[in-house]
Amino acid sequence: MRCRLQDDSLGDSNHDPDRHIGSPHCCGLGQHNLRNLRALRESLSGLPSLTGAPSSLRGRRVCRWGRIQPAMPREERPGDGDYYERERVHLFSQGDIFQDVPLNYPTLGAEVSSIGVGRRAFLSGPLEPGFAMLITATCSMRAQGITGYAHLVRTLVPIISVAVLEQAGLLNASSLGLARKYDNLYNYMYLPAIPDAGMAESLALLYMPVTLSHGLLELTSKRSTQLSIEGARQLQRKLVLMASAAPIARAKFQPAMD
């Protein structure tokens, strides 16, 4: 979809931004107002992008509401050794990885795992029990004033090995290369292998959350590992990217680690 430079407050929205951006006639403004336009662009440059696929115009990203920001260089994901740590806290926390998690969800019948249709293919379920990552916010789960949990609702996302996704035709060499270096596939989070737990190099399916009770998760599953501070920041970055398409730098996030 083509992004427009102007919104209703910036003049005629029918201008072609590819042709008019940087022109004295952009947004219907004359030469004497070009300086004001440039100042406006600079003041808006720090605002986050609100579109998943912004146009690239002369080194800037332009989204639907006329917000312009410098093109952001790709941020590489954390190193493999920076994702995990063992038993940081006894209580469950956002980012904890469990094995043998029930990954069923309500369907209209005996639906089996399938691949979506259209230009993009997605794995659907229900899936067999396996690895999953807890994405319920830590601050939401924690009780205030006492040690324990404020509620017993737990939302997780399935973790599927790269090998299975490749075999299903959902991941090609190019996409895998991007995931390994940048982890910039919007619907997934790249996770390095956890050899001790038997988890291979994998992707978490951020688009397929499954909600369980705390008791069921505790009864049926085993926590394999917890995320370190860098892994937790990457998870929060990916959740925001998935929900809003806003590419916020990982260092901006300060996840709860206690």
C-alpha positions as CSV (number, residue, x, y, z in Angstrom):
1,M,0.0,0.0,0.0
2,R,1.3,3.4,-0.9
3,C,1.8,5.8,2.0
4,R,0.8,9.4,1.8
5,L,2.7,12.3,3.2
6,Q,-0.3,14.5,4.0
7,D,-3.1,14.2,6.3
8,D,-6.2,16.5,6.2
9,S,-4.3,19.3,8.1
10,L,-1.4,19.3,5.7
11,G,-3.3,20.2,2.5
12,D,-4.4,18.1,-0.5
13,S,-3.9,14.4,0.2
14,N,-4.0,13.5,-3.5
15,H,-0.4,14.6,-4.1
16,D,1.9,11.7,-5.0
17,P,4.5,11.7,-2.2
18,D,7.1,10.0,-4.4
19,R,6.9,13.0,-6.7
20,H,6.3,15.9,-4.4
21,I,8.3,15.1,-1.2
22,G,11.0,17.7,-0.8
23,S,9.4,19.8,-3.6
24,P,8.4,23.5,-3.0
25,H,4.9,22.4,-4.0
26,C,4.6,19.5,-1.5
27,C,1.3,19.7,0.4
28,G,0.3,22.7,-1.7
29,L,2.8,25.0,0.0
30,G,4.7,27.6,-1.9
31,Q,8.4,28.3,-1.8
32,H,8.1,30.8,1.1
33,N,6.7,28.0,3.3
34,L,9.2,25.4,2.4
35,R,11.3,26.3,5.5
36,N,8.3,25.7,7.7
37,L,7.7,22.4,6.1
38,R,11.2,21.3,6.7
39,A,10.9,22.3,10.4
40,L,7.7,20.3,10.7
41,R,9.4,17.2,9.2
42,E,12.3,17.5,11.8
43,S,9.8,17.9,14.7
44,L,8.0,14.7,13.6
45,S,11.1,12.7,12.9
46,G,11.1,11.1,16.4
47,L,7.6,9.7,16.2
48,P,7.2,5.9,15.8
49,S,6.0,4.6,12.5
50,L,2.3,3.5,12.6
51,T,2.4,1.3,9.5
52,G,3.9,-2.2,8.9
53,A,5.2,-1.4,5.5
54,P,6.2,2.3,5.2
55,S,7.6,3.8,2.0
56,S,11.2,4.6,1.8
57,L,11.6,8.1,0.4
58,R,15.1,9.7,0.3
59,G,16.3,8.0,3.5
60,R,13.1,8.6,5.4
61,R,10.1,6.5,6.3
62,V,6.7,8.1,5.5
63,C,3.5,6.7,7.0
64,R,-0.2,7.3,6.4
65,W,-0.6,10.3,8.7
66,G,2.3,12.3,7.4
67,R,4.7,11.4,10.2
68,I,8.2,11.2,8.8
69,Q,11.2,9.7,10.5
70,P,14.7,8.8,9.4
71,A,15.0,5.2,8.1
72,M,16.0,3.0,11.1
73,P,19.0,0.7,10.6
74,R,18.2,-2.9,11.3
75,E,19.0,-3.9,14.8
76,E,20.6,-7.3,15.2
77,R,19.2,-9.7,17.7
78,P,21.0,-10.6,20.9
79,G,23.8,-13.2,20.7
80,D,22.8,-16.8,21.3
81,G,24.5,-16.8,24.7
82,D,22.5,-13.8,25.9
83,Y,19.0,-15.2,25.8
84,Y,18.6,-17.6,28.8
85,E,19.4,-18.1,32.5
86,R,18.4,-20.8,34.8
87,E,15.9,-20.4,37.7
88,R,16.3,-16.7,38.2
89,V,13.2,-16.6,40.4
90,H,10.8,-19.3,41.6
91,L,7.6,-17.6,40.4
92,F,6.6,-17.8,36.8
93,S,7.7,-14.7,34.7
94,Q,7.1,-13.4,31.3
95,G,9.4,-15.2,28.8
96,D,9.7,-18.5,30.8
97,I,10.0,-21.5,28.4
98,F,8.1,-24.6,29.3
99,Q,8.0,-28.1,27.7
100,D,5.1,-30.5,27.3
101,V,2.6,-27.7,27.3
102,P,-0.9,-28.5,26.1
103,L,-1.3,-26.4,22.9
104,N,-4.9,-27.2,22.0
105,Y,-7.5,-24.5,21.5
106,P,-11.2,-24.6,20.8
107,T,-12.2,-25.5,17.2
108,L,-15.3,-26.6,15.3
109,G,-14.3,-30.2,15.1
110,A,-11.3,-32.6,14.9
111,E,-9.2,-30.1,13.1
112,V,-5.6,-31.1,12.5
113,S,-2.5,-28.9,12.1
114,S,-2.7,-27.2,8.7
115,I,-1.1,-24.5,6.7
116,G,-3.0,-21.3,5.9
117,V,-3.8,-20.1,2.4
118,G,-3.0,-16.9,0.5
119,R,0.2,-15.1,-0.2
120,R,1.5,-16.0,3.3
121,A,1.3,-19.4,4.9
122,F,0.9,-19.9,8.6
123,L,0.9,-23.0,10.7
124,S,-2.5,-23.5,12.5
125,G,-3.5,-26.0,15.1
126,P,-4.3,-27.4,17.5
127,L,-0.8,-28.6,18.0
128,E,0.7,-31.6,19.9
129,P,2.0,-30.8,23.4
130,G,5.4,-29.2,23.2
131,F,7.5,-26.2,24.0
132,A,5.9,-22.8,24.7
133,M,6.8,-19.4,26.0
134,L,4.8,-17.6,28.7
135,I,3.9,-14.1,27.4
136,T,1.6,-12.9,30.3
137,A,3.3,-9.8,31.7
138,T,5.2,-10.4,34.9
139,C,3.8,-7.3,36.6
140,S,0.3,-8.5,35.8
141,M,0.9,-11.9,37.4
142,R,2.6,-10.7,40.6
143,A,0.6,-10.0,43.7
144,Q,1.1,-6.6,45.4
145,G,2.1,-6.4,49.0
146,I,2.7,-10.2,49.4
147,T,4.6,-12.9,47.6
148,G,2.5,-14.8,45.1
149,Y,0.3,-14.4,42.1
150,A,-2.4,-11.8,41.5
151,H,-4.3,-14.1,39.1
152,L,-4.0,-17.6,37.6
153,V,-4.4,-16.8,33.9
154,R,-1.4,-17.8,31.8
155,T,-1.0,-17.0,28.1
156,L,1.7,-18.8,26.1
157,V,2.8,-19.0,22.5
158,P,3.9,-22.3,20.9
159,I,7.6,-22.8,20.0
160,I,8.2,-24.8,16.8
161,S,11.6,-25.9,15.6
162,V,13.1,-24.3,12.5
163,A,13.4,-27.8,11.0
164,V,9.6,-28.5,11.3
165,L,8.8,-25.1,9.8
166,E,11.2,-25.6,6.9
167,Q,9.7,-29.1,6.2
168,A,6.2,-27.6,6.2
169,G,7.3,-25.0,3.6
170,L,6.7,-22.1,5.9
171,L,10.3,-21.0,6.2
172,N,12.8,-20.6,3.3
173,A,16.5,-19.9,3.4
174,S,16.0,-16.1,3.0
175,S,13.5,-15.8,5.8
176,L,15.6,-18.0,8.1
177,G,18.7,-15.8,7.4
178,L,16.7,-12.7,8.4
179,A,15.5,-14.4,11.6
180,R,18.9,-15.6,12.6
181,K,20.5,-12.2,12.1
182,Y,17.8,-9.6,12.9
183,D,14.8,-11.6,14.3
184,N,12.6,-9.2,12.3
185,L,9.8,-11.5,11.1
186,Y,6.8,-9.8,12.6
187,N,4.8,-12.9,13.5
188,Y,7.7,-14.9,15.1
189,M,10.4,-14.6,17.6
190,Y,13.7,-16.4,17.0
191,L,14.9,-18.6,19.8
192,P,18.4,-20.3,20.0
193,A,18.5,-23.9,20.9
194,I,18.5,-25.1,24.5
195,P,20.4,-28.4,24.2
196,D,19.9,-29.4,27.9
197,A,16.1,-29.2,27.5
198,G,16.1,-30.9,24.0
199,M,14.8,-27.7,22.3
200,A,16.2,-27.2,18.9
201,E,16.7,-23.8,17.1
202,S,13.1,-22.5,17.0
203,L,10.6,-19.8,16.3
204,A,7.9,-18.8,18.8
205,L,4.6,-18.3,17.0
206,L,3.5,-14.9,18.3
207,Y,0.3,-15.0,16.3
208,M,-1.0,-18.1,18.1
209,P,-1.5,-17.4,21.8
210,V,-3.0,-20.2,24.0
211,T,-4.4,-19.4,27.4
212,L,-4.3,-22.0,30.2
213,S,-4.9,-21.9,34.0
214,H,-1.8,-21.7,36.2
215,G,-2.7,-25.1,37.8
216,L,-2.9,-26.8,34.4
217,L,0.4,-25.4,33.3
218,E,2.1,-26.4,36.6
219,L,0.6,-29.9,36.5
220,T,1.3,-30.8,32.9
221,S,4.4,-28.9,32.0
222,K,8.0,-28.3,33.2
223,R,9.8,-25.0,33.1
224,S,13.0,-25.4,31.0
225,T,14.6,-22.0,31.4
226,Q,13.9,-18.3,31.9
227,L,14.9,-15.4,29.7
228,S,17.9,-13.2,30.7
229,I,17.5,-9.4,30.6
230,E,18.5,-9.2,26.9
231,G,16.2,-12.1,26.0
232,A,13.3,-10.4,27.9
233,R,13.9,-7.1,26.2
234,Q,13.9,-8.9,22.8
235,L,10.6,-10.6,23.7
236,Q,8.9,-7.3,24.6
237,R,10.3,-5.6,21.5
238,K,8.8,-8.4,19.4
239,L,5.4,-8.3,21.1
240,V,5.2,-4.5,20.4
241,L,6.4,-5.1,16.8
242,M,3.8,-7.8,16.3
243,A,1.0,-5.7,17.8
244,S,1.8,-2.2,16.4
245,A,4.5,-2.5,13.7
246,A,6.5,0.0,15.8
247,P,10.3,-0.8,15.5
248,I,11.3,0.3,19.0
249,A,15.0,-0.2,20.0
250,R,15.5,-3.1,22.3
251,A,17.4,-1.0,24.9
252,K,14.2,1.1,25.5
253,F,12.6,-1.8,27.3
254,Q,13.0,-2.4,31.0
255,P,11.2,-5.7,31.8
256,A,10.5,-6.8,35.3
257,M,13.1,-9.4,36.4
258,D,12.1,-10.2,39.9
